[in-house]
């Protein structure tokens, strides 16, 4: 059983998820690389280990209840608890299509990962998080989920129109609030993180900053909020 802090990051074998794992690992936290593919997860974990981070791969398909259950059982057996859960795994199938041109099946698949997958993983991991003295849950959202921003024709969000992705992340924000209400009287804090637009001069490492800050909030930190690396933003 591990006495150190343990963090599970879904979709952590690449991109922002990998950077979140790396930054948490550099803080001395044991990181579990959640990945659908065993080899890719192991490769990512091995890379973190080479950097002096305590890491291991956990096979985890957020859309598969059996896979999530087995992952929770593995963590319970090997570590006995979980301190941090970062629901990072996400997909986008919009591909620039107009809402009226978006195939229903592609929208369903987006929700399976971005919405139902988060509920699946969170419910499975909550018993382990309750064993932590200060459990933290971070849901990776997007500025595109902000209804306030989307309704403003001058905002960057208004320039894109991604039916499935944007609405799935807005649903994720709502889900974050519902869990926050349930967990209000517990030490567990849950927040939604906006990584920002990761392209050009903004790297995946930059995108990880908000999640890492929310994953390591002090006991008097916020819960039930939507934040980027600079603080609270509009829903």
C-alpha positions in Angstrom: 0.0 0.0 0.0 1.3 3.4 -1.0 1.7 6.2 1.7 2.5 8.8 -1.0 -0.1 10.7 -3.0 -1.4 8.8 -5.9 -2.9 10.4 -9.1 -4.8 8.7 -11.9 -4.9 10.6 -15.2 -7.1 9.2 -18.0 -5.8 9.5 -21.5 -2.4 10.2 -20.1 -0.2 8.5 -22.7 0.1 11.7 -24.8 -0.7 15.4 -25.1 -2.1 17.3 -22.2 -2.7 14.2 -20.2 0.9 13.2 -20.4 2.0 16.7 -19.4 -0.3 16.6 -16.4 1.2 13.3 -15.3 4.7 14.7 -15.7 4.0 17.9 -13.7 2.3 16.0 -10.9 5.1 13.5 -10.9 7.7 16.2 -10.5 5.8 17.2 -7.3 6.6 13.8 -5.9 3.1 12.3 -6.6 2.9 8.7 -7.9 1.2 8.9 -11.3 -0.9 6.3 -12.9 -1.0 6.6 -16.7 -4.5 5.7 -17.8 -4.5 4.4 -21.4 -6.7 2.3 -23.6 -3.7 0.7 -25.2 -1.4 -1.2 -22.9 1.8 -0.7 -24.9 1.2 3.0 -25.3 0.5 3.4 -21.6 3.7 1.5 -20.7 5.8 3.5 -23.1 4.5 6.8 -21.5 5.0 5.4 -18.0 8.6 4.3 -18.9 9.3 7.8 -20.2 8.2 9.3 -16.9 10.2 6.8 -14.9 13.3 7.8 -16.9 12.7 11.3 -15.7 12.8 10.1 -12.1 9.0 10.0 -11.6 7.2 7.1 -9.9 4.8 6.0 -12.6 2.9 3.0 -13.9 0.4 2.3 -16.6 -3.2 1.3 -16.0 -5.3 -0.1 -18.8 -8.4 2.0 -18.9 -11.1 2.5 -21.5 -13.4 5.1 -20.0 -16.3 3.9 -22.2 -16.0 0.3 -21.0 -17.5 -0.3 -17.6 -15.6 -3.6 -17.1 -12.3 -1.9 -18.0 -13.0 0.9 -15.5 -14.0 -1.6 -12.8 -10.8 -3.6 -13.3 -8.7 -0.4 -13.1 -10.3 0.6 -9.8 -9.7 -2.9 -8.4 -6.0 -2.7 -9.6 -5.5 0.6 -7.8 -7.2 -0.6 -4.7 -5.0 -3.7 -4.6 -1.7 -1.9 -5.4 -2.2 1.4 -3.6 -5.2 1.2 -1.3 -6.4 4.7 -2.1 -6.5 7.5 -4.7 -5.8 11.1 -4.0 -6.2 12.7 -7.4 -8.4 11.9 -10.4 -7.9 13.8 -13.6 -10.6 13.0 -16.1 -8.6 14.0 -19.2 -9.6 11.5 -21.9 -11.7 13.2 -24.5 -12.4 13.1 -28.2 -13.8 15.4 -31.0 -15.5 14.1 -34.1 -16.9 17.4 -35.4 -14.1 18.0 -38.0 -15.4 21.4 -38.9 -18.9 20.2 -39.9 -21.9 22.4 -39.3 -24.4 21.3 -36.5 -26.9 20.4 -39.2 -24.4 18.2 -40.9 -23.1 16.4 -37.8 -23.9 12.6 -37.9 -25.9 11.5 -34.9 -23.6 8.5 -34.3 -20.5 10.8 -34.2 -22.3 12.9 -31.6 -23.2 9.9 -29.5 -19.6 8.7 -29.6 -18.4 12.1 -28.4 -20.7 11.9 -25.5 -19.7 8.4 -24.7 -16.2 9.5 -23.9 -16.5 13.2 -22.9 -19.6 12.8 -20.7 -20.6 9.2 -19.8 -17.0 8.2 -19.6 -16.3 10.8 -16.9 -19.3 9.6 -14.9 -18.2 6.0 -15.3 -14.7 6.7 -14.1 -15.7 9.1 -11.3 -18.2 6.7 -9.8 -15.7 3.8 -9.9 -12.9 5.9 -8.3 -14.9 7.7 -5.6 -14.6 4.9 -3.0 -10.8 5.2 -3.4 -10.9 9.0 -3.3 -12.9 8.9 0.0 -10.0 7.1 1.5 -7.8 10.1 0.9 -7.4 12.9 3.4 -7.8 15.5 0.6 -9.2 13.9 -2.6 -9.2 16.0 -5.7 -11.1 15.6 -9.0 -10.3 17.6 -12.1 -12.5 17.4 -15.2 -10.7 18.7 -18.3 -13.2 20.9 -20.0 -12.7 23.7 -22.6 -13.3 27.4 -23.1 -15.6 26.2 -25.8 -17.9 24.9 -23.0 -18.6 28.4 -21.7 -22.1 29.3 -22.6 -21.3 32.9 -21.6 -18.5 33.0 -24.1 -20.4 31.2 -26.8 -23.3 33.7 -26.6 -20.9 36.6 -27.1 -20.4 37.1 -30.9 -17.1 38.9 -30.2 -15.5 36.1 -28.3 -13.1 33.5 -29.8 -15.5 30.7 -28.9 -18.2 32.2 -31.2 -15.9 31.7 -34.2 -16.1 28.0 -33.9 -19.3 25.9 -34.0 -18.6 22.4 -32.8 -22.0 20.9 -31.9 -20.8 17.6 -30.3 -17.6 18.7 -28.7 -18.8 22.1 -27.3 -22.1 20.7 -25.9 -20.4 17.6 -24.4 -17.9 19.9 -22.5 -20.8 22.1 -21.4 -22.5 18.9 -20.1 -19.3 18.0 -18.4 -19.3 21.4 -16.6 -22.8 20.7 -15.4 -21.8 17.3 -14.2 -18.9 18.8 -12.3 -21.4 21.0 -10.4 -23.6 18.1 -9.5 -20.7 16.1 -8.0 -19.6 19.2 -6.2 -23.0 19.5 -4.5 -22.9 15.8 -3.4 -19.3 16.1 -2.1 -19.8 19.5 -0.4 -19.5 18.1 3.1 -16.5 15.9 2.3 -12.8 16.8 1.9 -13.0 16.0 -1.8 -12.9 18.9 -4.2 -14.0 18.8 -7.8 -13.5 21.4 -10.5 -13.5 21.8 -14.3 -10.3 23.0 -15.9 -9.9 24.9 -19.2 -6.4 24.1 -20.7 -6.8 26.9 -23.3 -6.1 26.6 -27.0 -3.0 24.4 -27.2 -1.5 25.3 -30.5 1.2 27.6 -31.9 3.2 29.1 -29.0 1.0 27.5 -26.4 2.2 24.0 -25.6 0.7 20.9 -23.9 2.8 21.8 -20.9 1.0 25.2 -20.8 -2.3 23.4 -21.1 -1.6 21.2 -18.1 -1.1 24.1 -15.7 -4.7 24.7 -14.7 -5.3 21.0 -14.1 -2.2 20.6 -12.0 -3.1 23.6 -9.9 -6.6 22.3 -9.3 -5.3 18.8 -8.5 -3.2 20.2 -5.7 -5.5 22.7 -4.2 -5.1 23.3 -0.4 -7.9 22.4 2.0 -9.4 25.9 1.7 -9.5 25.8 -2.1 -12.5 26.1 -4.3 -14.8 23.3 -5.4 -17.5 23.4 -8.1 -15.8 26.0 -10.2 -14.6 26.4 -13.8 -11.0 27.7 -14.0 -8.1 28.2 -16.3 -4.5 28.7 -15.1 -5.3 32.3 -14.0 -8.4 31.6 -12.0 -12.2 31.3 -12.2 -13.9 31.9 -15.6 -17.5 32.2 -16.7 -19.6 29.0 -17.1 
